Amino acid sequence: MDEVFVCRCEEVTQEELQKAIADGAVTMNELKRWTRAGMGLCQGKGCSRLVMNILAKSTGQSPADVKPAHYRNPVRPMPINSMIKEEE
Amino acid sequence: MSSKFDAVVVGGGIIGISCAYYLTLEGKKVLLLEKGEIGEGASTSCDDMILLQSKRPGILLTLAMESLEMYKKLAQELPVDIEFESRGGMVLIESQSQLSLMEEFVRQQKALGLEVDLLDQGEVRKRCPMVSPHILASTYSPLDSQVNPMMVMRGMLREATARGLKVMRFSPVVDMELVAPYHWKVTTERGEIYETSFVINAAGAWAASLGKLVGIELPIKPKRGQIAVTEAMPRLGKTNFWSADYIVMKLNPDFAKEREPVLNELGIGLSMSQASSANYFLGGTREFVGFDKGVTRTALKLILKEATRFFPVLRKVNIIRTFSGFRPASGDGKPFIGPVPSKPGLYIAAGHEGDGIALAPITGYAISSMILGKKLPYDLTELSPARLTV
């Protein structure tokens, strides 16, 4: 079977996610930390629902019961230049 | 399911996992209790460095050097890629007064066997052309290394669970009772009771509240460290970087006067390391704010300003994530590693502050050896919980 990429930013495949679940990852945070899915430029905006579904299916939970991973500031990538500007 | 174990490790961060790993390899029946998710404390809210150069010559430098050798082995042995690399590190020096102090520091470290040298301005520029022209000199050690703590935990857990380690997440410990010497009862919030000969308090920043359950006052406090993560980007030099200003201040407090007071209030010292995913970690702060896990605009701005002062090119780079974590600060800068004399069977492996990743393998190995009654080739008296006078 062709590789299925779930997180495109970090190029994480479905197989890699399944392996992390086999290693014991039971939460979205653990799955993120063990595979980097959702840690790239878009910070999981693209793939988190897919990842949640994979985790739910593999662990026998309903997708609605899977808690999302932590979201971190900034909401969008932000140039350092604009972050260090002095306020008027 | 049996609820009797040889050892119960409380704390599923990198220190607790390492203790559980080495004990399991020795054939012990071990239970790992974690109050939440694996590594949800400091072990996943940190950077990736195994830093030798910042250590004062003494037991911590000795242990860090030992731990580094263990990581080299783990990189071979563990069933996952722990992204171990020895990229080396440079401490960037900005003034003549910093340089004089660092010369002496480097001399002491060399005497202890650490491979470290000073580079002049030309050599610094040659190795990292992007560095700000005001940098006067730098130290260099080829030994400073890095590792991905999340993958270390994953690898150790996979290996240890295959050999019988039991892991319970979302299981805060609410009671610990010394029934008789080397006979403990540990109760979790879920109401499960486990019997064990040994209990290891590896609860990091939460170690003090666990200590209270058995009447021990541990001086371990959460020290918040804020870090910003850049987008994946090309390398700024072969090594990772630190600013000398924070290190010299630790060596000679008079240097505090040379810095903006707010930098000292927030305990800011610049550290820059590039993960194997090519994102840079830009850190960090050292703040006592209890368990407030936020990031602050003031602190991030100062960290990023420091980063651009050393590498102006960073101005154009994007920040994609910021976070903070609680380093378990022990008060005297040294972790507690060893048995509690008044509580037979109770061990402490906590208080590593910013050295948890660097010292995880050696801490787990030391605790396991002590429990098994094996002799260690170094004297850990200085780190003994006996210094608590409990």
Interface residues (C-beta under 8 A of the other chain):
Chain A: E10 A20 D23 G24 V26 T27 N29 E30 R33 W34 R36 M39 G40 L41 Q43 R72 N73 P74 P77 M78 P79 I80 N81 M83 I84
Chain B: E37 I38 G39 E40 T44 V80 M150 M151 R154 L157 R158 T161 V167 R169 T230 E231 A232 S277 V295 L300 K301 L304 K305 A307 T308 L314 R315 K316 V317 N318 I319 I320 R321 T322 F323
